[in-house]
Amino acid sequence: MSDTLAGILTIVALLVVLAIVYKPLGDYMARIFTSDKHSGLELALYRILRVDPNAEQRWSTYAAGVLGFSFVGVILLYLLQRLQTFLPMAFGHDPVPAAVAFNTAISFVTNTNWQSYVPETTLGNTVQMAGLTVQNVVSAAVGIVVAIALIRGFVRYNTDRLGNFWVDLTRCVIRLMLPISFVFAIILIATGVVMSFKSGVDVTAVDGTQHTLALAPAASQESIKELGTNGGGIFNANSAHPFENPNGLSNFVEIFLELVIPVALTRTFGTMVRNTRQGTVLVAVMGAVWLVFIALAWASEAHPNGPAAQAAGAALEGKEVRFGIPSSIIFGVSTTGTSTGAVNSWHDSFTGGAGGITILNMLLGEVAPGGTGTGLYSILIIAIIAVFLAGLMVGRTPEYLGKKIGRVQVTAASISLLTMPAIVLIGAGLAIALPSTLSALGNDGAHGFSEVLYAYASSANNNGSAFGGLTVTSDFFQVTTGLAMLFGRFVPILAVLVLASSLAKQKRVEASAGTLPTDGTLFGVMVGGTLILVAALTFFPALALGPIAEALS
C-alpha cells in the first residue's frame, strides 16, 4: 500500500470513528455535568476536602478554585523535581535545575507540556508518574470544566452561579479522564507501547557493542498525554520514539485520542443548550479547518523546495519511515490544531509551507478542534465576535442563544481573544531583539525567525511542541516561555468565566424575525471567516517574515 493511500484511509477511518463516538461520548459528558447525583467515592473526596457538593459558586469563587488548585499544582510539581534525589525510583538522577523545574512545573500544570530537558536522563519514574502524569489528568480536566462553566452561562438565567469547581473537577477526573485513559493504556500496550518500571535494559548491537536502552512506564502516560491534549513525552523523541509509538496502529490510536474529547465536547455543548445543531455548526467549522490544513501541508510536503529534498524526491528528513509523510502531516496538523504538542516527526524539518501551517494552526487559537475544553470555549469566543460583527452590519443588538451580546460580553471576549497574540508577538519580538538569541538558533534567516515564532506561539497557546532547532535552555527562555504559558492559560480562563457570569445573569431574549440563526451553514461560514480574518490581520506580518518567506524562497 502506498503512503498516499494509507494517509487517505487514515483520514477516512478517523472521521468514521469520531462520528461513531461523537453522540454517545458528547451526551455522556453532558450527563456528567448536569447530574445531581454523587457517587460514593466522590462523596468521600468531598468530605476529605471539606467541600459542600450542593453549594454553587459565583464566577470569582470558581476562578479562585481554578487558580488556587493550579498554584498548588505548580508548587508540588516544582518540589518533586527539586527533591528528586530523595524519592524512590529516581535512578540516580540529580535534582532538576531551578529554572528548568520552574518552567516544567508551569508547563504541565497549564496543559502545555513544553519540555526543555531530556526526560529519560533527567527524571525518574516517581516524578514522571506522581508529578507529570497526575498533571496530565487534572490540567486537562481544568480546561473541560471551564468550558462547562461557559455553557452554563448560556443555559442559565437570572443567576450569578456557574456550578461548583471542585465538583466539576472531581467528576471530570473520576468519570471521564481516568476510565478512558486506563482502557487506552491497555490498548496501547497491546500495540507494543512499553510499560516498565525499570530504568533501562542492556542490549548487544549487531557489531557486539553494549548499549543501555531507556525504559519507562510509557503506556500509562501516553494514553492520558494524548487524551488530555497534553503532549509531554516520557522519552525525548516523543511519539516518534518506537517505545511510545511503535507502529501504524498505535499512531492511529494516538491521533484519535488527541481529537476525540475536543470533537465530542461540541455535542456536549449542543446537548446542554438543547439544540444539537449548534454543536454541529461548531464541529463542522473545526473539521473544515482541520481538513484544509492537512491538504495544504500535505501538498507542501509533496512538492518540497530545496536541492536536497528535490534530489531525494521527498522531504523525508525528520520523519519516521514507518509513518511516512502523510501520517506525519496528519499527526502534525492534529497536534497543533489541538493543544497536544506531541510529535511523531520533527516539525523543524517540515517544508516552509507545512511548517507554516503548524504555526498558523496554533495562531488561530487552536480551535481545529482545540484542546480539552480550551478548543470549545475558544471557538465560542469566535462565535460571539462573529455574532457581534453581524449585529453591527444589520444594525441590531447582537444575540446568541437567547443572550444579548453587549459591552461586557464583547470586552471579555476581546480580552480572551487578544491575550495570545500579545504574548506571542511581544515574546518573539523580545527574543529576536536579543543578541544572545542568534547563538541559540539552529538556523538563520527566515527559518530561524520561524523557530522563535513557533516557540512563543506554542507556549502562549499551551501547545508544547517546538521547532527543535531553537535551544531554549537559557534562563531567558525558561522564564519568558514559562510566563507565556502562565498568562496564555489563565488570562483567557478568567475572561471566559467573567463572560459566563455576565451571560448567566441575563434573562432570556426570545428570537424574533431579525434574530440571526446560529445553527445553520451561514453562521458556520461567518465563524470560519471571523477566525481566519482575525488571525490573518494579527499575524500576517510575522508569518511573512518566517514561513511564508521560506516557502517562497
C-alpha positions in Angstrom: 0.0 0.0 0.0 1.4 3.4 -0.9 1.9 6.1 1.7 -0.7 8.3 -0.1 -3.4 5.7 0.1 -2.5 4.9 3.7 -2.9 8.6 4.5 -6.2 8.9 2.8 -7.5 5.8 4.6 -6.3 7.1 7.9 -8.3 10.3 7.5 -11.4 8.4 6.4 -11.0 6.0 9.3 -10.5 8.9 11.8 -13.7 10.6 10.6 -15.7 7.4 10.8 -14.6 6.5 14.3 -15.0 10.1 15.5 -18.5 10.1 14.0 -19.4 6.9 15.8 -18.3 8.1 19.3 -19.5 11.7 18.8 -23.0 11.4 20.1 -22.6 8.8 22.9 -19.4 10.5 24.3 -20.8 14.0 23.9 -24.1 13.1 25.6 -22.2 11.2 28.4 -20.2 14.3 29.2 -23.3 16.4 29.3 -24.8 13.9 31.8 -21.6 14.1 33.9 -22.0 17.8 34.4 -25.8 18.0 34.7 -26.5 15.1 37.0 -27.4 15.9 40.6 -26.2 12.5 41.9 -22.8 11.9 43.5 -21.0 8.6 43.7 -19.8 7.2 47.0 -16.1 7.8 46.0 -17.0 11.4 45.1 -18.8 12.0 48.4 -15.8 10.6 50.3 -13.5 13.0 48.5 -15.8 15.9 49.2 -15.7 15.1 52.9 -11.9 14.9 52.9 -11.6 18.2 51.1 -14.5 19.8 53.1 -16.4 20.6 50.0 -20.2 21.1 50.0 -21.2 19.4 46.7 -24.6 21.1 46.7 -23.2 24.7 47.0 -22.8 26.6 43.8 -20.3 29.3 43.2 -20.1 32.8 41.6 -17.5 33.3 38.9 -15.0 34.8 41.3 -15.1 31.8 43.6 -15.0 29.4 40.7 -12.0 31.3 39.3 -10.3 31.2 42.8 -10.7 27.4 42.7 -9.1 27.2 39.3 -6.2 29.4 40.3 -5.7 28.0 43.7 -5.7 24.4 42.5 -3.3 25.2 39.7 -0.9 27.2 42.0 -0.7 24.3 44.5 0.0 22.0 41.5 2.9 24.2 40.4 4.4 24.2 43.9 4.1 20.5 44.3 5.5 19.6 40.9 8.4 22.0 41.4 9.2 20.4 44.7 9.0 16.9 43.3 11.6 17.9 40.7 13.9 19.7 43.1 13.7 16.9 45.7 14.0 14.1 43.2 17.2 12.6 44.7 15.3 11.6 47.9 12.4 9.9 46.0 12.1 6.2 45.1 12.8 5.2 41.5 15.0 8.3 41.0 17.6 6.0 39.3 20.4 8.3 40.4 19.1 11.4 38.6 20.2 14.7 40.1 17.7 17.4 41.2 16.3 19.3 38.3 17.9 22.7 38.0 15.7 25.5 39.4 15.0 27.3 36.1 14.1 24.1 34.3 11.9 22.9 37.3 10.1 26.3 37.3 9.4 26.0 33.6 8.4 22.4 33.7 6.0 22.9 36.7 4.2 25.7 34.9 4.3 23.8 31.6 2.5 20.7 32.9 0.0 22.5 35.2 -1.1 24.7 32.3 -1.6 21.7 30.0 1.3 22.9 27.8 3.9 20.1 28.4 6.7 22.1 26.9 9.9 20.2 27.7 13.3 21.8 27.7 15.0 18.7 29.1 15.7 15.1 28.1 13.1 13.1 30.1 14.9 9.7 30.2 18.1 11.3 31.5 16.5 13.9 33.8 13.5 12.4 35.5 12.9 9.2 37.5 9.7 7.2 37.4 8.3 8.8 40.6 8.4 12.3 39.2 7.1 11.1 35.8 4.1 9.3 37.4 3.3 11.2 40.6 4.1 14.6 39.0 3.7 14.7 35.3 1.1 12.0 34.7 -1.1 13.4 37.5 -1.0 16.9 36.0 -1.8 15.4 32.6 -5.1 14.2 34.1 -6.1 17.3 36.2 -4.8 20.0 33.9 -7.0 18.6 31.1 -9.9 18.4 33.5 -9.5 22.1 34.4 -9.9 23.1 30.7 -13.0 21.0 30.4 -14.8 22.4 33.5 -14.1 26.0 32.4 -15.8 25.2 29.1 -18.7 23.7 31.0 -19.0 26.8 33.1 -19.3 28.9 29.9 -22.0 26.6 28.6 -23.9 27.1 31.9 -23.7 30.8 31.2 -25.7 30.3 28.1 -28.1 27.8 29.7 -28.9 29.6 32.9 -30.9 32.8 33.5 -31.1 35.4 36.2 -28.4 33.9 38.4 -24.8 34.5 39.2 -23.9 30.9 39.9 -21.9 28.8 37.5 -21.6 25.5 39.3 -19.0 24.2 41.8 -15.4 23.9 40.5 -14.5 21.1 42.9 -17.5 19.0 42.0 -16.9 19.6 38.3 -13.2 18.7 38.6 -13.8 15.6 40.6 -16.5 14.3 38.3 -14.4 15.0 35.2 -11.4 13.1 36.6 -13.2 10.1 38.1 -16.0 9.7 35.5 -14.2 10.7 32.3 -10.4 11.1 32.2 -9.3 8.1 34.4 -11.6 5.4 32.9 -10.9 6.3 29.2 -7.1 6.7 29.8 -7.0 3.4 31.7 -8.7 1.5 28.8 -6.5 3.1 26.2 -3.3 2.4 28.2 -4.1 -1.3 27.9 -4.8 -0.9 24.2 -1.5 0.9 23.6 0.3 -1.8 25.5 -1.3 -4.3 23.1 0.0 -2.3 20.1 3.6 -2.6 21.6 4.0 0.6 23.7 6.4 0.0 26.5 5.2 -0.2 30.2 8.1 -0.8 32.5 9.3 0.4 35.9 12.9 -0.3 35.1 15.3 2.5 34.2 16.7 0.6 31.2 17.7 -2.7 29.6 21.2 -3.7 28.4 21.3 -4.9 24.8 24.1 -6.0 22.4 24.2 -4.4 19.0 25.0 -6.3 15.8 28.6 -5.1 16.0 29.0 -6.6 19.5 28.9 -3.3 21.4 26.9 -3.0 24.6 24.2 -0.4 25.0 21.5 0.6 27.5 18.1 1.4 26.2 16.0 3.6 28.5 12.7 2.1 29.6 9.7 3.8 31.4 6.0 3.4 32.2 5.2 4.8 28.8 1.8 3.4 28.0 0.1 4.9 31.1 1.5 8.4 30.4 1.0 8.0 26.6 -2.8 7.5 26.8 -3.5 10.5 29.1 -0.9 12.5 27.2 -3.0 12.3 24.1 -6.4 12.0 25.6 -5.9 15.2 27.7 -4.2 17.0 24.8 -1.1 17.3 27.0 1.7 16.1 24.7 4.7 15.7 27.0 6.7 12.6 26.1 8.2 10.2 28.5 11.1 9.9 26.0 12.8 12.8 24.4 11.8 11.7 20.9 8.1 11.8 22.0 5.7 9.9 19.7 8.5 9.4 17.2 10.1 7.0 19.7 9.3 3.4 18.9 8.6 2.7 22.6 5.9 5.4 22.7 4.5 4.9 19.2 5.8 1.7 17.6 3.6 1.2 14.5 0.7 2.5 12.4 -2.0 1.2 14.7 -0.6 2.9 17.8 -0.2 6.1 15.6 -3.9 5.9 14.6 -4.9 5.4 18.3 -2.9 8.4 19.4 -4.3 10.7 16.8 -7.8 9.6 17.7 -7.2 10.3 21.4 -6.0 13.8 20.6 -9.2 14.6 18.7 -11.9 12.7 20.5 -12.8 14.9 23.5 -12.5 18.3 21.8 -14.7 17.0 19.0 -17.3 15.4 21.3 -17.5 18.5 23.5 -19.3 20.3 20.7 -22.0 17.6 21.0 -22.0 18.3 24.8 -22.5 21.9 24.1 -25.4 21.3 21.8 -27.0 18.9 24.2 -26.7 21.2 27.2 -28.2 24.2 25.3 -30.9 21.9 24.0 -30.1 22.5 20.3 -27.7 19.9 19.0 -27.4 21.7 15.6 -25.5 24.5 17.5 -22.8 22.0 18.2 -22.9 20.6 14.7 -22.1 24.0 13.3 -19.0 24.4 15.5 -17.7 20.9 14.8 -18.2 21.5 11.1 -16.0 24.6 11.3 -13.4 22.7 13.2 -13.4 19.8 10.8 -13.2 22.1 7.7 -10.1 23.9 9.1 -8.5 20.5 10.0 -9.1 19.0 6.6 -8.0 22.1 4.7 -4.8 22.5 6.7 -4.0 18.8 6.2 -4.4 19.3 2.4 -2.2 22.4 2.4 0.6 20.9 4.5 0.4 17.6 2.5 0.7 19.5 -0.8 3.7 21.4 0.5 5.5 18.3 1.6 4.7 16.6 -1.7 6.4 19.5 -3.6 9.4 20.3 -1.4 11.8 23.1 -2.1 15.5 23.0 -1.5 18.1 21.0 -3.5 18.4 18.1 -1.0 14.7 17.4 -0.8 14.3 17.7 -4.6 17.2 15.3 -5.2 15.7 12.8 -2.8 12.2 13.2 -4.3 10.6 13.9 -0.9 11.2 15.8 2.3 11.9 12.8 4.4 14.4 14.4 6.8 13.0 14.3 10.4 10.2 11.8 9.5 9.8 8.2 10.6 9.7 5.8 7.6 7.2 3.6 9.5 4.7 6.5 9.2 5.7 8.3 6.0 4.9 11.8 5.0 1.0 11.6 5.1 0.7 10.1 8.6 3.3 12.6 9.8 1.3 15.5 8.4 -2.0 14.2 9.8 -0.3 13.9 13.2 1.4 17.3 12.9 -1.8 19.2 12.0 -3.8 17.3 14.7 -1.3 18.0 17.4 -1.1 21.7 16.6 -4.8 22.0 16.0 -5.4 20.7 19.5 -3.2 21.8 22.4 -1.4 18.4 22.4 2.0 19.2 21.2 3.1 15.6 20.8 5.0 14.9 17.6 5.8 11.8 15.5 8.1 13.7 13.3 10.2 16.9 13.6 8.2 20.0 12.6 11.5 21.8 12.3 12.2 19.6 9.2 8.9 20.3 7.5 9.0 22.3 4.4 8.3 26.1 4.7 4.7 25.7 3.8 3.9 22.7 6.0 5.9 24.2 8.9 3.9 27.5 8.4 0.6 25.5 8.6 1.6 24.1 12.0 2.4 27.6 13.3 -0.8 29.1 11.8 -2.8 26.2 13.4 -1.7 27.5 16.8 -2.1 31.1 15.9 -5.7 30.5 15.0 -6.1 29.8 18.7 -6.1 26.0 18.4 -9.7 25.6 17.6 -9.5 22.8 15.0 -10.7 21.1 17.2 -8.7 22.6 20.0 -7.6 21.3 23.4 -9.8 19.6 26.0 -12.2 22.4 26.9 -10.0 25.2 25.6 -11.0 24.4 22.0 -14.7 24.7 22.8 -14.5 27.9 24.7 -12.1 29.4 22.2 -14.4 28.8 19.2 -17.4 30.1 21.3 -15.4 33.3 21.8 -15.0 33.5 18.0 -18.7 32.8 17.6 -19.6 35.7 19.9 -17.3 38.0 18.0 -19.0 36.8 14.7 -22.5 37.5 16.2 -21.4 40.9 17.3 -20.0 41.8 13.9 -23.2 40.6 12.2 -25.2 42.7 14.6 -23.3 45.8 13.7 -23.8 45.1 10.0 -27.6 44.9 10.3 -28.0 47.5 13.0 -29.4 45.2 15.6 -28.4 44.2 19.2 -26.4 41.0 18.7 -27.9 37.9 20.3 -26.5 34.4 20.7 -28.5 31.5 22.2 -31.1 33.9 23.7 -28.5 36.2 25.3 -27.6 39.7 24.3 -24.0 40.4 23.4 -23.2 43.8 24.8 -20.2 45.8 26.0 -19.4 43.4 28.9 -19.6 40.3 26.8 -17.5 41.8 23.9 -14.9 43.2 26.3 -14.5 39.8 28.0 -14.4 38.0 24.6 -11.8 40.5 23.3 -9.5 40.1 26.3 -9.7 36.3 25.8 -9.1 36.6 22.1 -6.2 39.2 22.2 -4.2 37.8 25.1 -2.5 35.1 23.0 -1.4 37.4 20.1 0.0 40.0 22.6 2.1 37.3 24.3 3.3 35.7 21.1 4.3 38.9 19.3 5.9 40.6 22.4 7.7 37.4 23.4 9.0 36.7 19.9 10.0 40.4 19.4 12.0 40.5 22.7 13.8 37.2 21.9 14.7 38.3 18.3 16.0 41.6 19.7 18.5 39.9 22.0 21.9 39.3 20.5 22.2 36.0 22.5 19.3 34.5 20.6 21.5 34.2 17.5 23.6 31.6 19.3 20.5 29.7 20.3 19.2 29.3 16.8 19.9 26.2 14.7 19.2 28.1 11.5 19.5 31.7 10.3 17.2 33.7 8.0 13.5 33.1 7.7 13.6 29.6 9.3 15.5 30.9 12.3 12.7 33.5 12.8 10.1 30.8 12.4 11.8 28.8 15.2 11.4 31.7 17.6 7.9 32.5 16.5 6.9 28.8 16.9 8.3 28.7 20.4 6.2 31.6 21.7 3.1 30.5 19.7 3.4 27.1 21.3 3.9 28.5 24.8 1.2 31.1 24.7 -1.3 28.5 23.2 -0.3 25.9 25.8 0.7 23.5 22.9 4.2 22.4 23.9 5.6 21.3 20.6 8.6 23.1 19.1 10.9 23.7 16.1 13.7 21.7 17.5 16.4 23.9 16.1 16.0 26.5 18.9 17.9 25.9 22.1 15.7 27.1 25.0 17.9 26.1 27.9 19.0 29.6 28.9 17.3 31.3 31.8 15.8 33.9 29.5 13.8 31.3 27.5 13.0 29.3 30.6 11.4 32.3 32.3 9.8 34.0 29.3 8.2 30.8 27.9 7.1 29.9 31.4 5.4 33.3 31.8 3.9 33.0 28.3 2.4 29.6 29.3 1.1 31.0 32.6 -0.6 34.1 31.2 -1.7 32.3 28.0 -3.6 29.8 30.1 -5.1 31.8 32.9 -5.9 35.2 31.5 -8.3 33.7 28.9 -9.8 31.5 31.6 -10.6 34.4 33.8 -12.1 36.3 30.8 -14.2 33.3 29.9 -15.5 33.0 33.5 -16.4 36.7 33.6 -18.2 36.2 30.2 -20.1 33.1 31.6 -21.2 35.1 34.6 -22.4 38.0 32.6 -24.5 35.7 30.4 -26.0 33.7 33.3 -27.2 36.9 34.9 -29.3 37.8 31.9 -32.9 36.9 31.2 -33.8 35.0 28.0 -34.3 37.1 24.9 -36.9 35.5 22.6 -35.9 35.1 19.0 -37.6 37.5 16.5 -37.6 38.0 12.8 -34.4 39.9 13.0 -32.5 37.3 15.0 -29.5 35.8 13.2 -29.9 32.0 13.1 -26.8 30.4 14.6 -27.5 26.8 13.8 -27.1 26.8 10.0 -24.5 26.9 7.3 -24.4 30.7 7.0 -23.4 31.1 10.6 -20.7 28.4 10.2 -19.2 30.4 7.3 -19.3 33.5 9.4 -17.5 31.8 12.3 -14.9 30.4 10.0 -14.4 33.7 8.2 -14.0 35.6 11.5 -11.5 33.0 12.7 -9.3 33.4 9.6 -9.8 37.2 9.4 -8.7 37.8 13.0 -5.6 35.6 12.6 -4.7 37.0 9.2 -4.9 40.6 10.3 -2.9 39.9 13.5 -0.2 37.6 12.4 0.3 38.1 8.6 3.4 40.3 9.1 5.1 37.8 11.4 4.2 34.9 9.1 5.5 36.8 6.1 8.9 37.2 7.8 9.1 33.5 8.6 7.3 30.6 7.0 5.9 32.5 4.0 9.3 33.8 3.1 10.8 30.4 3.5 8.1 28.7 1.4 8.6 31.3 -1.4 12.4 31.0 -1.4 
